[in-house]
Each structure stands twice: as structure tokens, then as C-alpha cells.
């Protein structure tokens, strides 16, 4: 693993500051979590409807949950190429998820199911289509935004290396450093 000079300075700075305060040098991850209550099961029920059947939905939900649970509000972001400004991350996109899940459960109860998870896949699809339309989400964001939990999950998956591999039916491993050995050959078919 290569550590950039900026990352090293941030890390050493955080260690120094926490040492002065007498605290631990870990980031404060105080944002909402997707581990509470029935949220993991509901998220899997959403994934069953919105992610491809060929995908490893449990792994996709685990990766999304990990991303959300490790989101650090107020953390500095890296600047993009040609951009000198560093911005702080805003509130966690998960701040709206509990209300959105409650609304999905309420819509499922209106259709006669005890919860969204217990609704049939066809009913879950109709409920999600309406929820996404009500949220006015027209495109999938590369990063979760909080607009809707279903579209955030889809955007996270379809912008992942795993999603790209499935889309192209090849082992591209977009986010892995493969080196130059064999780079003249196309990726292996899946």
C-alpha cells in the first residue's frame, strides 16, 4: 500500500492532536448506521428487487453497509485532478434511510403485507418504483446521496468494480492495480 504525503500528514496530525487531548486516534464515526434493527434484512429485500439476479446481493449489501457505516461526517475529501480545493464531507447520506424504510414498510402494509421484507417481489418493485418517483431521483449517483436508499444502493453497486465486471461479463477489476504483466491482453471472460 502506498501512502501519499498528504494522507501521512493527516494521519500523523490526527495522532498528534489526539495525543495532546489524551484520546484515541480513531475517526469519529457518529453517523447513522445500517446495522440497527431490521435494516439489514430490509436492505437485502431491496437488493433482491433492484440488483441483477447474477450479482452477489449479500456482498453488495455488505459493501454498501460498510461504506455507510464508515462515512465520517466533516472529513476532508481529496481534491480532484486540476482542482486545488478540499471540501469537508457533509452529513451522512444515511440520515434519511430510517424514514425511507419506514415509508416502504407503510406502503407494504397498505398492500396487505406486514412489512416491506414480507411483501412479494412484484409488490416490492411497485413500492420502490413509486418511492423513487416520489423522491424525484432521475439518475444514479456514483456516491450515495441520501435521496433514496434504493437508488443509493444501486448507484453504489453499479459504480463498483464488481458491478463493472458483471456489466461487461469480464474480470476487469477496475479498482485493482494489476500491473503491466498481461496488460496487452483483454480481461478474462466471466
MODELLER restraints for C-alpha pairs under 7 A, 6 or more apart:
rsr = mdl.restraints
at = mdl.atoms
rsr.add(forms.Gaussian(group=physical.xy_distance, feature=features.Distance(at['CA:14:A'], at['CA:25:A']), mean=6.24, stdev=0.5))
rsr.add(forms.Gaussian(group=physical.xy_distance, feature=features.Distance(at['CA:15:A'], at['CA:25:A']), mean=5.22, stdev=0.5))
rsr.add(forms.Gaussian(group=physical.xy_distance, feature=features.Distance(at['CA:18:A'], at['CA:24:A']), mean=5.92, stdev=0.5))
rsr.add(forms.Gaussian(group=physical.xy_distance, feature=features.Distance(at['CA:18:A'], at['CA:25:A']), mean=5.42, stdev=0.5))
rsr.add(forms.Gaussian(group=physical.xy_distance, feature=features.Distance(at['CA:28:A'], at['CA:72:A']), mean=6.69, stdev=0.5))
rsr.add(forms.Gaussian(group=physical.xy_distance, feature=features.Distance(at['CA:29:A'], at['CA:70:A']), mean=6.38, stdev=0.5))
rsr.add(forms.Gaussian(group=physical.xy_distance, feature=features.Distance(at['CA:29:A'], at['CA:71:A']), mean=6.67, stdev=0.5))
rsr.add(forms.Gaussian(group=physical.xy_distance, feature=features.Distance(at['CA:29:A'], at['CA:72:A']), mean=5.24, stdev=0.5))
rsr.add(forms.Gaussian(group=physical.xy_distance, feature=features.Distance(at['CA:31:A'], at['CA:73:A']), mean=6.97, stdev=0.5))
rsr.add(forms.Gaussian(group=physical.xy_distance, feature=features.Distance(at['CA:31:A'], at['CA:92:A']), mean=5.90, stdev=0.5))
rsr.add(forms.Gaussian(group=physical.xy_distance, feature=features.Distance(at['CA:32:A'], at['CA:94:A']), mean=5.76, stdev=0.5))
rsr.add(forms.Gaussian(group=physical.xy_distance, feature=features.Distance(at['CA:32:A'], at['CA:95:A']), mean=6.00, stdev=0.5))
rsr.add(forms.Gaussian(group=physical.xy_distance, feature=features.Distance(at['CA:33:A'], at['CA:68:A']), mean=6.87, stdev=0.5))
rsr.add(forms.Gaussian(group=physical.xy_distance, feature=features.Distance(at['CA:33:A'], at['CA:69:A']), mean=5.27, stdev=0.5))
rsr.add(forms.Gaussian(group=physical.xy_distance, feature=features.Distance(at['CA:34:A'], at['CA:40:A']), mean=6.38, stdev=0.5))
rsr.add(forms.Gaussian(group=physical.xy_distance, feature=features.Distance(at['CA:34:A'], at['CA:65:A']), mean=5.98, stdev=0.5))
rsr.add(forms.Gaussian(group=physical.xy_distance, feature=features.Distance(at['CA:34:A'], at['CA:69:A']), mean=6.90, stdev=0.5))
rsr.add(forms.Gaussian(group=physical.xy_distance, feature=features.Distance(at['CA:42:A'], at['CA:116:A']), mean=6.98, stdev=0.5))
rsr.add(forms.Gaussian(group=physical.xy_distance, feature=features.Distance(at['CA:42:A'], at['CA:117:A']), mean=5.52, stdev=0.5))
rsr.add(forms.Gaussian(group=physical.xy_distance, feature=features.Distance(at['CA:43:A'], at['CA:61:A']), mean=6.86, stdev=0.5))
rsr.add(forms.Gaussian(group=physical.xy_distance, feature=features.Distance(at['CA:44:A'], at['CA:58:A']), mean=6.84, stdev=0.5))
rsr.add(forms.Gaussian(group=physical.xy_distance, feature=features.Distance(at['CA:44:A'], at['CA:61:A']), mean=6.46, stdev=0.5))
rsr.add(forms.Gaussian(group=physical.xy_distance, feature=features.Distance(at['CA:45:A'], at['CA:117:A']), mean=5.47, stdev=0.5))
rsr.add(forms.Gaussian(group=physical.xy_distance, feature=features.Distance(at['CA:46:A'], at['CA:150:A']), mean=6.42, stdev=0.5))
rsr.add(forms.Gaussian(group=physical.xy_distance, feature=features.Distance(at['CA:47:A'], at['CA:57:A']), mean=6.11, stdev=0.5))
rsr.add(forms.Gaussian(group=physical.xy_distance, feature=features.Distance(at['CA:48:A'], at['CA:57:A']), mean=6.92, stdev=0.5))
rsr.add(forms.Gaussian(group=physical.xy_distance, feature=features.Distance(at['CA:49:A'], at['CA:121:A']), mean=6.46, stdev=0.5))
rsr.add(forms.Gaussian(group=physical.xy_distance, feature=features.Distance(at['CA:49:A'], at['CA:125:A']), mean=6.10, stdev=0.5))
rsr.add(forms.Gaussian(group=physical.xy_distance, feature=features.Distance(at['CA:50:A'], at['CA:154:A']), mean=6.84, stdev=0.5))
rsr.add(forms.Gaussian(group=physical.xy_distance, feature=features.Distance(at['CA:51:A'], at['CA:154:A']), mean=6.71, stdev=0.5))
rsr.add(forms.Gaussian(group=physical.xy_distance, feature=features.Distance(at['CA:60:A'], at['CA:157:A']), mean=6.31, stdev=0.5))
rsr.add(forms.Gaussian(group=physical.xy_distance, feature=features.Distance(at['CA:64:A'], at['CA:153:A']), mean=6.47, stdev=0.5))
rsr.add(forms.Gaussian(group=physical.xy_distance, feature=features.Distance(at['CA:64:A'], at['CA:156:A']), mean=6.61, stdev=0.5))
rsr.add(forms.Gaussian(group=physical.xy_distance, feature=features.Distance(at['CA:68:A'], at['CA:94:A']), mean=6.80, stdev=0.5))
rsr.add(forms.Gaussian(group=physical.xy_distance, feature=features.Distance(at['CA:71:A'], at['CA:92:A']), mean=6.54, stdev=0.5))
rsr.add(forms.Gaussian(group=physical.xy_distance, feature=features.Distance(at['CA:73:A'], at['CA:89:A']), mean=5.42, stdev=0.5))
rsr.add(forms.Gaussian(group=physical.xy_distance, feature=features.Distance(at['CA:73:A'], at['CA:90:A']), mean=5.66, stdev=0.5))
rsr.add(forms.Gaussian(group=physical.xy_distance, feature=features.Distance(at['CA:73:A'], at['CA:91:A']), mean=5.39, stdev=0.5))
rsr.add(forms.Gaussian(group=physical.xy_distance, feature=features.Distance(at['CA:73:A'], at['CA:92:A']), mean=6.11, stdev=0.5))
rsr.add(forms.Gaussian(group=physical.xy_distance, feature=features.Distance(at['CA:74:A'], at['CA:88:A']), mean=4.93, stdev=0.5))
rsr.add(forms.Gaussian(group=physical.xy_distance, feature=features.Distance(at['CA:74:A'], at['CA:89:A']), mean=4.73, stdev=0.5))
rsr.add(forms.Gaussian(group=physical.xy_distance, feature=features.Distance(at['CA:74:A'], at['CA:90:A']), mean=5.93, stdev=0.5))
rsr.add(forms.Gaussian(group=physical.xy_distance, feature=features.Distance(at['CA:75:A'], at['CA:88:A']), mean=5.23, stdev=0.5))
rsr.add(forms.Gaussian(group=physical.xy_distance, feature=features.Distance(at['CA:75:A'], at['CA:89:A']), mean=5.38, stdev=0.5))
rsr.add(forms.Gaussian(group=physical.xy_distance, feature=features.Distance(at['CA:76:A'], at['CA:86:A']), mean=6.38, stdev=0.5))
rsr.add(forms.Gaussian(group=physical.xy_distance, feature=features.Distance(at['CA:76:A'], at['CA:87:A']), mean=5.69, stdev=0.5))
rsr.add(forms.Gaussian(group=physical.xy_distance, feature=features.Distance(at['CA:76:A'], at['CA:88:A']), mean=4.38, stdev=0.5))
rsr.add(forms.Gaussian(group=physical.xy_distance, feature=features.Distance(at['CA:76:A'], at['CA:89:A']), mean=6.30, stdev=0.5))
rsr.add(forms.Gaussian(group=physical.xy_distance, feature=features.Distance(at['CA:77:A'], at['CA:86:A']), mean=5.73, stdev=0.5))
rsr.add(forms.Gaussian(group=physical.xy_distance, feature=features.Distance(at['CA:77:A'], at['CA:87:A']), mean=5.51, stdev=0.5))
rsr.add(forms.Gaussian(group=physical.xy_distance, feature=features.Distance(at['CA:77:A'], at['CA:88:A']), mean=5.86, stdev=0.5))
rsr.add(forms.Gaussian(group=physical.xy_distance, feature=features.Distance(at['CA:77:A'], at['CA:89:A']), mean=6.59, stdev=0.5))
rsr.add(forms.Gaussian(group=physical.xy_distance, feature=features.Distance(at['CA:78:A'], at['CA:86:A']), mean=5.92, stdev=0.5))
rsr.add(forms.Gaussian(group=physical.xy_distance, feature=features.Distance(at['CA:79:A'], at['CA:85:A']), mean=5.91, stdev=0.5))
rsr.add(forms.Gaussian(group=physical.xy_distance, feature=features.Distance(at['CA:79:A'], at['CA:86:A']), mean=5.19, stdev=0.5))
rsr.add(forms.Gaussian(group=physical.xy_distance, feature=features.Distance(at['CA:93:A'], at['CA:144:A']), mean=6.14, stdev=0.5))
rsr.add(forms.Gaussian(group=physical.xy_distance, feature=features.Distance(at['CA:93:A'], at['CA:145:A']), mean=5.02, stdev=0.5))
rsr.add(forms.Gaussian(group=physical.xy_distance, feature=features.Distance(at['CA:93:A'], at['CA:146:A']), mean=3.96, stdev=0.5))
rsr.add(forms.Gaussian(group=physical.xy_distance, feature=features.Distance(at['CA:94:A'], at['CA:146:A']), mean=5.84, stdev=0.5))
rsr.add(forms.Gaussian(group=physical.xy_distance, feature=features.Distance(at['CA:96:A'], at['CA:146:A']), mean=5.99, stdev=0.5))
rsr.add(forms.Gaussian(group=physical.xy_distance, feature=features.Distance(at['CA:97:A'], at['CA:149:A']), mean=5.87, stdev=0.5))
rsr.add(forms.Gaussian(group=physical.xy_distance, feature=features.Distance(at['CA:100:A'], at['CA:148:A']), mean=6.99, stdev=0.5))
rsr.add(forms.Gaussian(group=physical.xy_distance, feature=features.Distance(at['CA:104:A'], at['CA:116:A']), mean=5.79, stdev=0.5))
rsr.add(forms.Gaussian(group=physical.xy_distance, feature=features.Distance(at['CA:104:A'], at['CA:127:A']), mean=6.84, stdev=0.5))
rsr.add(forms.Gaussian(group=physical.xy_distance, feature=features.Distance(at['CA:105:A'], at['CA:115:A']), mean=4.70, stdev=0.5))
rsr.add(forms.Gaussian(group=physical.xy_distance, feature=features.Distance(at['CA:105:A'], at['CA:116:A']), mean=4.58, stdev=0.5))
rsr.add(forms.Gaussian(group=physical.xy_distance, feature=features.Distance(at['CA:107:A'], at['CA:127:A']), mean=6.54, stdev=0.5))
rsr.add(forms.Gaussian(group=physical.xy_distance, feature=features.Distance(at['CA:108:A'], at['CA:114:A']), mean=6.89, stdev=0.5))
rsr.add(forms.Gaussian(group=physical.xy_distance, feature=features.Distance(at['CA:108:A'], at['CA:115:A']), mean=5.58, stdev=0.5))
rsr.add(forms.Gaussian(group=physical.xy_distance, feature=features.Distance(at['CA:108:A'], at['CA:116:A']), mean=5.02, stdev=0.5))
rsr.add(forms.Gaussian(group=physical.xy_distance, feature=features.Distance(at['CA:108:A'], at['CA:119:A']), mean=6.22, stdev=0.5))
rsr.add(forms.Gaussian(group=physical.xy_distance, feature=features.Distance(at['CA:109:A'], at['CA:115:A']), mean=6.02, stdev=0.5))
rsr.add(forms.Gaussian(group=physical.xy_distance, feature=features.Distance(at['CA:113:A'], at['CA:119:A']), mean=5.20, stdev=0.5))
rsr.add(forms.Gaussian(group=physical.xy_distance, feature=features.Distance(at['CA:116:A'], at['CA:124:A']), mean=6.63, stdev=0.5))
rsr.add(forms.Gaussian(group=physical.xy_distance, feature=features.Distance(at['CA:132:A'], at['CA:148:A']), mean=6.71, stdev=0.5))
rsr.add(forms.Gaussian(group=physical.xy_distance, feature=features.Distance(at['CA:135:A'], at['CA:147:A']), mean=6.43, stdev=0.5))
rsr.add(forms.Gaussian(group=physical.xy_distance, feature=features.Distance(at['CA:135:A'], at['CA:148:A']), mean=6.67, stdev=0.5))
rsr.add(forms.Gaussian(group=physical.xy_distance, feature=features.Distance(at['CA:137:A'], at['CA:147:A']), mean=6.91, stdev=0.5))
rsr.add(forms.Gaussian(group=physical.xy_distance, feature=features.Distance(at['CA:140:A'], at['CA:151:A']), mean=6.11, stdev=0.5))
rsr.add(forms.Gaussian(group=physical.xy_distance, feature=features.Distance(at['CA:140:A'], at['CA:155:A']), mean=4.96, stdev=0.5))
rsr.add(forms.Gaussian(group=physical.xy_distance, feature=features.Distance(at['CA:141:A'], at['CA:155:A']), mean=5.37, stdev=0.5))
rsr.add(forms.Gaussian(group=physical.xy_distance, feature=features.Distance(at['CA:142:A'], at['CA:155:A']), mean=5.44, stdev=0.5))
rsr.add(forms.Gaussian(group=physical.xy_distance, feature=features.Distance(at['CA:142:A'], at['CA:156:A']), mean=6.23, stdev=0.5))
rsr.add(forms.Gaussian(group=physical.xy_distance, feature=features.Distance(at['CA:142:A'], at['CA:159:A']), mean=5.78, stdev=0.5))
rsr.add(forms.Gaussian(group=physical.xy_distance, feature=features.Distance(at['CA:143:A'], at['CA:155:A']), mean=6.63, stdev=0.5))
rsr.add(forms.Gaussian(group=physical.xy_distance, feature=features.Distance(at['CA:143:A'], at['CA:156:A']), mean=6.07, stdev=0.5))
rsr.add(forms.Gaussian(group=physical.xy_distance, feature=features.Distance(at['CA:144:A'], at['CA:152:A']), mean=4.54, stdev=0.5))
rsr.add(forms.Gaussian(group=physical.xy_distance, feature=features.Distance(at['CA:144:A'], at['CA:155:A']), mean=6.89, stdev=0.5))
rsr.add(forms.Gaussian(group=physical.xy_distance, feature=features.Distance(at['CA:144:A'], at['CA:156:A']), mean=6.52, stdev=0.5))
rsr.add(forms.Gaussian(group=physical.xy_distance, feature=features.Distance(at['CA:145:A'], at['CA:152:A']), mean=6.55, stdev=0.5))
rsr.add(forms.Gaussian(group=physical.xy_distance, feature=features.Distance(at['CA:146:A'], at['CA:152:A']), mean=6.79, stdev=0.5))
rsr.add(forms.Gaussian(group=physical.xy_distance, feature=features.Distance(at['CA:157:A'], at['CA:163:A']), mean=5.62, stdev=0.5))
rsr.add(forms.Gaussian(group=physical.xy_distance, feature=features.Distance(at['CA:158:A'], at['CA:164:A']), mean=6.63, stdev=0.5))
rsr.add(forms.Gaussian(group=physical.xy_distance, feature=features.Distance(at['CA:161:A'], at['CA:173:A']), mean=5.67, stdev=0.5))
rsr.add(forms.Gaussian(group=physical.xy_distance, feature=features.Distance(at['CA:161:A'], at['CA:174:A']), mean=5.16, stdev=0.5))
rsr.add(forms.Gaussian(group=physical.xy_distance, feature=features.Distance(at['CA:161:A'], at['CA:175:A']), mean=5.77, stdev=0.5))
rsr.add(forms.Gaussian(group=physical.xy_distance, feature=features.Distance(at['CA:165:A'], at['CA:171:A']), mean=5.36, stdev=0.5))
rsr.add(forms.Gaussian(group=physical.xy_distance, feature=features.Distance(at['CA:165:A'], at['CA:172:A']), mean=5.64, stdev=0.5))
rsr.add(forms.Gaussian(group=physical.xy_distance, feature=features.Distance(at['CA:165:A'], at['CA:173:A']), mean=6.73, stdev=0.5))
rsr.add(forms.Gaussian(group=physical.xy_distance, feature=features.Distance(at['CA:169:A'], at['CA:189:A']), mean=5.98, stdev=0.5))
rsr.add(forms.Gaussian(group=physical.xy_distance, feature=features.Distance(at['CA:169:A'], at['CA:190:A']), mean=5.14, stdev=0.5))
rsr.add(forms.Gaussian(group=physical.xy_distance, feature=features.Distance(at['CA:170:A'], at['CA:187:A']), mean=5.86, stdev=0.5))
rsr.add(forms.Gaussian(group=physical.xy_distance, feature=features.Distance(at['CA:170:A'], at['CA:188:A']), mean=5.51, stdev=0.5))
rsr.add(forms.Gaussian(group=physical.xy_distance, feature=features.Distance(at['CA:170:A'], at['CA:189:A']), mean=4.22, stdev=0.5))
rsr.add(forms.Gaussian(group=physical.xy_distance, feature=features.Distance(at['CA:170:A'], at['CA:190:A']), mean=4.88, stdev=0.5))
rsr.add(forms.Gaussian(group=physical.xy_distance, feature=features.Distance(at['CA:171:A'], at['CA:187:A']), mean=5.52, stdev=0.5))
rsr.add(forms.Gaussian(group=physical.xy_distance, feature=features.Distance(at['CA:171:A'], at['CA:188:A']), mean=5.42, stdev=0.5))
rsr.add(forms.Gaussian(group=physical.xy_distance, feature=features.Distance(at['CA:171:A'], at['CA:189:A']), mean=6.30, stdev=0.5))
rsr.add(forms.Gaussian(group=physical.xy_distance, feature=features.Distance(at['CA:171:A'], at['CA:190:A']), mean=6.38, stdev=0.5))
rsr.add(forms.Gaussian(group=physical.xy_distance, feature=features.Distance(at['CA:172:A'], at['CA:187:A']), mean=5.45, stdev=0.5))
